Amino acid sequence: MVEGKWFQPGADAAEAFAIREKVFGRGQDALDSEAWNVLVWFQGEPAATGRIWWKEGAFWLGDIAVLPELRGRRLGDLTLRLLLFKAESHAARLMRLVSPKDVTGFFAKLGFKPEGEADPQPMMLRGEDLCLDTCKGCKKDCPNRKD
Ligand SMILES: CC(C)(COP(=O)(O)OP(=O)(O)OC[C@H]1O[C@@H](n2cnc3c(N)ncnc32)[C@H](O)[C@@H]1OP(=O)(O)O)[C@@H](O)C(=O)NCCC(=O)NCCS
């Protein structure tokens, strides 16, 4: 089973910080007093995390991390969607992040576009372009299918 939990700014999200430490080599920091952290469990164990905060007119997403042994199971996609849902629930007009060059394709799947050529790569997504709908109209007998 997959579960998700939010930690408000300043909360002790120790399990989320531990995943961040394991993946990026750095744990809790000053930004955690301003950021919402999300933690995703897979089969009862902490598996993925990420955070979102407001700065200078945009919601920033960062430190999205899935434990190496649990990658490729859509836990990263879920974590990113949870962060974007949080932004959407605050009527976000703009979301930004900075991505390693080899991960930009992961963010592009949910609509993030590169801004400039820097490395790591700045990316942005406008609120009006955010779509968390997972329906691809694939089932012939599905009422959501439009054609
Ligand atoms: C990037 C990361 C979060 C992806 O997590 P994951 O659980 O393995 O990814 P998912 O299984 O949810 O993949 C979702 C989709 O993104 C794609 N994807 C995953 N990693 C990708 C990458 N590096 N580049 C391009 N696409 C990628 C998957 O193929 C999948 O595509 P699909 O929808 O066509 O099936 C994970 O690899 C990670 O923690 N990396 C190290 C930390 C990092 O670099 N974080 C990003 C910077 S904040």
The ligand as a MOL file (V3000), in Angstrom:
LIG
                    3D

  0  0  0     0  0            999 V3000
M  V30 BEGIN CTAB
M  V30 COUNTS 48 50 0 0 0
M  V30 BEGIN ATOM
M  V30 1 C 13.8550 11.5720 -10.1130 0
M  V30 2 C 13.1950 10.5820 -9.1490 0
M  V30 3 C 12.4530 11.3600 -8.0480 0
M  V30 4 C 12.1760 9.7430 -9.9730 0
M  V30 5 O 11.4900 8.8800 -9.0780 0
M  V30 6 P 10.8940 7.4700 -9.5630 0
M  V30 7 O 9.9940 6.9780 -8.4950 0
M  V30 8 O 12.0030 6.5750 -9.9870 0
M  V30 9 O 10.0720 7.9000 -10.8620 0
M  V30 10 P 8.6580 7.3130 -11.3340 0
M  V30 11 O 8.6850 5.8220 -11.3040 0
M  V30 12 O 7.5810 7.9640 -10.5710 0
M  V30 13 O 8.6260 7.8130 -12.8570 0
M  V30 14 C 7.5560 8.5730 -13.3770 0
M  V30 15 C 7.8330 8.8230 -14.8570 0
M  V30 16 O 9.0380 9.6260 -14.9700 0
M  V30 17 C 9.9980 8.9320 -15.7560 0
M  V30 18 N 11.3190 9.2180 -15.1950 0
M  V30 19 C 11.8110 8.8410 -13.9950 0
M  V30 20 N 13.0600 9.3060 -13.8280 0
M  V30 21 C 13.3520 9.9930 -14.9630 0
M  V30 22 C 14.4860 10.7060 -15.4120 0
M  V30 23 N 15.6090 10.8120 -14.6550 0
M  V30 24 N 14.4460 11.2980 -16.6260 0
M  V30 25 C 13.3330 11.2040 -17.4110 0
M  V30 26 N 12.2020 10.5450 -17.0270 0
M  V30 27 C 12.2300 9.9470 -15.8340 0
M  V30 28 C 9.6340 7.4640 -15.6610 0
M  V30 29 O 10.1120 6.7350 -16.7740 0
M  V30 30 C 8.1200 7.5430 -15.6410 0
M  V30 31 O 7.6640 7.7390 -16.9560 0
M  V30 32 P 6.2330 7.1790 -17.5140 0
M  V30 33 O 5.1830 8.0750 -16.8950 0
M  V30 34 O 6.3220 7.3320 -18.9890 0
M  V30 35 O 6.1270 5.7650 -17.0580 0
M  V30 36 C 14.2320 9.6010 -8.5390 0
M  V30 37 O 14.9580 8.9940 -9.5820 0
M  V30 38 C 15.2190 10.2450 -7.5680 0
M  V30 39 O 14.9630 10.3020 -6.3610 0
M  V30 40 N 16.3540 10.7420 -8.1020 0
M  V30 41 C 17.4280 11.3470 -7.2580 0
M  V30 42 C 17.0160 12.6790 -6.6900 0
M  V30 43 C 16.7770 13.7350 -7.7460 0
M  V30 44 O 17.5610 13.9230 -8.6770 0
M  V30 45 N 15.6420 14.4620 -7.5900 0
M  V30 46 C 15.2130 15.4930 -8.5130 0
M  V30 47 C 15.7870 16.8060 -8.1890 0
M  V30 48 S 14.8760 17.6580 -6.9570 0
M  V30 END ATOM
M  V30 BEGIN BOND
M  V30 1 1 1 2
M  V30 2 1 2 3
M  V30 3 1 2 4
M  V30 4 1 2 36
M  V30 5 1 4 5
M  V30 6 1 5 6
M  V30 7 2 6 7
M  V30 8 1 6 8
M  V30 9 1 6 9
M  V30 10 1 9 10
M  V30 11 2 10 11
M  V30 12 1 10 12
M  V30 13 1 10 13
M  V30 14 1 13 14
M  V30 15 1 14 15
M  V30 16 1 15 16
M  V30 17 1 15 30
M  V30 18 1 16 17
M  V30 19 1 17 18
M  V30 20 1 17 28
M  V30 21 1 18 19
M  V30 22 1 18 27
M  V30 23 2 19 20
M  V30 24 1 20 21
M  V30 25 1 21 22
M  V30 26 2 21 27
M  V30 27 1 22 23
M  V30 28 2 22 24
M  V30 29 1 24 25
M  V30 30 2 25 26
M  V30 31 1 26 27
M  V30 32 1 28 29
M  V30 33 1 28 30
M  V30 34 1 30 31
M  V30 35 1 31 32
M  V30 36 2 32 33
M  V30 37 1 32 34
M  V30 38 1 32 35
M  V30 39 1 36 37
M  V30 40 1 36 38
M  V30 41 2 38 39
M  V30 42 1 38 40
M  V30 43 1 40 41
M  V30 44 1 41 42
M  V30 45 1 42 43
M  V30 46 2 43 44
M  V30 47 1 43 45
M  V30 48 1 45 46
M  V30 49 1 46 47
M  V30 50 1 47 48
M  V30 END BOND
M  V30 END CTAB
M  END
